[in-house]
Structures are given as structure tokens and as C-alpha cells.
């Protein structure tokens, strides 16, 4: 199994997978909490336009994707918060406009075609370059700084915006910061997981952790652990099986969720019965003369 470490491209792929496994669930927990689980998909489609612009302008596709996806995520958040359109409508506009823009621009690039986008759409362990690792490390540091450093503020905003506003928190600024952080996470993951599948890594580990825990801090830590587990195991499996890493990582994550959900079902039933029994006892006490 350790022979994968003999190859520089696998070393880079595993480094990227480790950082992605930490960063994606750390942001995804806030998106799940505010019922925006599909936001990563919308940003991924916009990032596709950034990748295509990178080819057109002979610039680094990763950094160009960061720029375009940040603009798209901020625009979506501004539309949502202004009340001019529902969040799902703004997300739909990101989906359609991002994909259409990417396909159009890549065909305008010299020697470009939609085939150039394949590794960005589905991920590839062979194409992670040293410059990609540098970009991923910088973006991951930013994502983790925001996700862990401002976890109390972001939790309050995602839980109840009105209450957070009353307490004096800068709700608009925190919402925009979360959108920027989600955009950075998508571009971090696109080289290994792929733009079309990155949202799954932001959501599935979080949902799996929620089957076992209830506290926010515990769920955050456990979801990051699950993210690292599926990212590393999926990357290694894709090397030996010669299959796309993004699809492998997502399928392993789904399998992990299924196992945890099956194992946690009896625990959920016991909790429900205990809660019902406690409510019944309280009713008896209140009804007693």
C-alpha cells in the first residue's frame, strides 16, 4: 500500500486530498445548517467559467476559477439577501450561466475544446501539479481560518439571522464571507474531486456525522474526520483501480453514510422513546394535584 508514496504525483494527490477532506466539511456544515446544501454545485458550475477563462487568457485556471467563483457566490448571496429572488432561483441562475459560459469560452480559447474541462469536472490524480498544491494550501488555510476562527459567529448567523442581527453581529458581512469561503473550497477541491462532485464532499460527511452527534462542535470535528477518511481512501482506491478519484471518493462517502445511518437507527429509536417517556412523566407531574 505504501508504494503509492513512491510517486511524486500521488504524493501531491494525497496532500491535496488531505486538505480537501478537512476544508470541505468545515464549510459544508454551515451550508447544511442554513439549508443551502446545493450551493457548492452552483459555485462549481460558475468555477467552470473561470477555468475556461484561464485557458482563454493563458492564465492559471485555478486562480481564475477562484476569482470567478467568488464573484458568482457573492452575487448569489446579494440576490438572496435582497429578497429580489429566492435562494433557489439565484442558485439556478448560477447553474445555468456557469455551465453555459464555461462551454462557450473554452471553445473560443486557442486550441480549446470541452475535452480540456474533463479533469476539472471529474478530478484526476495525475494532473495535480506543484503549483496546484501551493494554491490549495493557501486557499485551505483561508477556509480553515474562517471556518474554525469564526465558528461561533457563523453558527449564530446560520441558525437564526434575525437573532444574530439583534445581538449586533454583522450578518451581511458574515454571509458574504461564508459565500467567499464556499467558493474557495470548491476551487480547492476541483483538481481531485471535480467541480461536479465537490458539493457531495461538503455535505455527505456532515450528514453522516449528524446521525451520531447533536452538538455543533462534535459534529464539526466528526465530519472533518469523515471527510479526511473518504478523501484519502478514495484517492488511493482510484490509483489501484484506475478509476476517477472524484466518483470514488463520493461513492465511498455514500457507503459510509449508509453504514452509519443503519447503525444509528436503533440509537435514534431509543432517543425518541426516552424523549417520549420524559415528556409523559412531565405531563403526569403537571397533572398531579
VENKA-V544865 format. One record per residue. N is the residue number from 1. RES is the residue in one letter. SS is DSSP state (h for helix, s for strand, l for the rest). D_CENTER is the distance of its C-alpha to the mean C-alpha in whole Angstrom. Layout:
N	RES	SS	D_CENTER
N	RES	SS	D_CENTER
This chain:
1	X	l	28
2	X	h	28
3	X	h	30
4	X	h	26
5	X	h	27
6	X	h	30
7	X	l	28
8	X	h	26
9	X	h	24
10	X	h	22
11	X	h	23
12	X	h	20
13	X	h	18
14	X	h	18
15	X	h	17
16	X	h	14
17	X	h	13
18	X	h	14
19	X	h	12
20	X	h	9
21	X	h	9
22	X	h	10
23	X	h	8
24	X	h	4
25	X	h	6
26	X	h	8
27	X	h	6
28	X	h	5
29	X	h	8
30	X	h	10
31	X	h	8
32	X	h	10
33	X	h	13
34	X	l	14
35	X	l	13
36	X	l	11
37	X	l	8
38	X	l	9
39	X	h	8
40	X	h	6
41	X	h	9
42	X	h	11
43	X	h	10
44	X	h	10
45	X	h	13
46	X	h	15
47	X	h	14
48	X	h	16
49	X	h	19
50	X	h	18
51	X	h	18
52	X	h	21
53	X	h	23
54	X	h	23
55	X	h	25
56	X	h	27
57	X	h	28
58	X	l	28
59	X	l	25
60	X	l	22
61	X	h	19
62	X	h	17
63	X	h	18
64	X	h	19
65	X	h	15
66	X	h	14
67	X	h	17
68	X	h	17
69	X	h	13
70	X	h	14
71	X	h	17
72	X	h	16
73	X	h	13
74	X	h	16
75	X	h	18
76	X	h	16
77	X	h	16
78	X	h	20
79	X	h	21
80	X	h	19
81	X	h	21
82	X	h	24
83	X	l	25
84	X	l	26
85	X	l	23
86	X	l	21
87	X	h	18
88	X	h	17
89	X	h	20
90	X	h	18
91	X	h	15
92	X	h	18
93	X	h	19
94	X	h	16
95	X	h	16
96	X	h	19
97	X	h	20
98	X	h	18
99	X	h	19
100	X	h	22
101	X	h	22
102	X	h	21
103	X	h	23
104	X	h	26
105	X	h	25
106	X	h	25
107	X	h	28
108	X	h	30
109	X	l	29
110	X	l	32
111	X	l	32
112	X	l	28
113	X	l	27
114	X	h	24
115	X	h	25
116	X	h	23
117	X	h	20
118	X	h	20
119	X	h	18
120	X	h	16
121	X	h	15
122	X	h	15
123	X	l	15
124	X	l	18
125	X	l	19
126	X	l	22
127	X	l	21
128	X	l	19
129	X	l	22
130	X	h	23
131	X	h	22
132	X	h	18
133	X	h	18
134	X	h	20
135	X	h	17
136	X	h	14
137	X	h	16
138	X	h	17
139	X	h	13
140	X	h	12
141	X	h	15
142	X	h	14
143	X	h	11
144	X	h	12
145	X	h	15
146	X	h	14
147	X	h	12
148	X	h	15
149	X	h	18
150	X	l	17
151	X	h	16
152	X	h	19
153	X	h	19
154	X	h	16
155	X	h	16
156	X	h	20
157	X	h	18
158	X	h	16
159	X	h	18
160	X	l	21
161	X	h	21
162	X	h	25
163	X	h	26
164	X	h	24
165	X	h	26
166	X	h	29
167	X	l	28
168	X	l	28
169	X	l	24
170	X	l	24
171	X	h	21
172	X	h	21
173	X	h	20
174	X	h	17
175	X	h	16
176	X	h	16
177	X	h	15
178	X	h	12
179	X	h	11
180	X	h	12
181	X	h	10
182	X	h	7
183	X	h	9
184	X	h	10
185	X	h	6
186	X	h	6
187	X	h	10
188	X	h	10
189	X	h	8
190	X	l	11
191	X	l	14
192	X	l	13
193	X	l	11
194	X	l	11
195	X	l	10
196	X	l	11
197	X	l	9
198	X	h	6
199	X	h	5
200	X	h	7
201	X	h	5
202	X	h	3
203	X	h	6
204	X	h	9
205	X	h	10
206	X	h	10
207	X	h	12
208	X	h	14
209	X	h	15
210	X	h	16
211	X	l	18
212	X	l	20
213	X	l	20
214	X	l	20
215	X	l	20
216	X	h	17
217	X	h	18
218	X	h	18
219	X	h	15
220	X	h	13
221	X	h	15
222	X	h	15
223	X	h	11
224	X	h	11
225	X	h	14
226	X	h	13
227	X	h	10
228	X	h	13
229	X	h	15
230	X	h	13
231	X	h	12
232	X	h	16
233	X	h	18
234	X	h	16
235	X	h	17
236	X	h	20
237	X	h	21
238	X	h	20
239	X	h	23
240	X	h	26
241	X	h	25
242	X	l	25
243	X	l	22
244	X	l	19
245	X	h	16
246	X	h	13
247	X	h	15
248	X	h	16
249	X	h	13
250	X	h	12
251	X	h	15
252	X	h	16
253	X	h	13
254	X	h	15
255	X	h	18
256	X	h	17
257	X	h	16
258	X	h	19
259	X	h	21
260	X	h	20
261	X	h	20
262	X	h	24
263	X	h	25
264	X	h	24
265	X	h	26
266	X	h	29
267	X	h	28
268	X	h	26
269	X	h	30
270	X	h	32
271	X	h	30
272	X	h	31
273	X	h	34
274	X	h	34
275	X	h	33
276	X	h	36
277	X	h	38
278	X	h	38
279	X	h	38
280	X	h	41
281	X	h	43
282	X	h	42
283	X	h	43
284	X	h	46
285	X	h	47
286	X	h	47
287	X	h	49
288	X	l	52
289	X	l	55
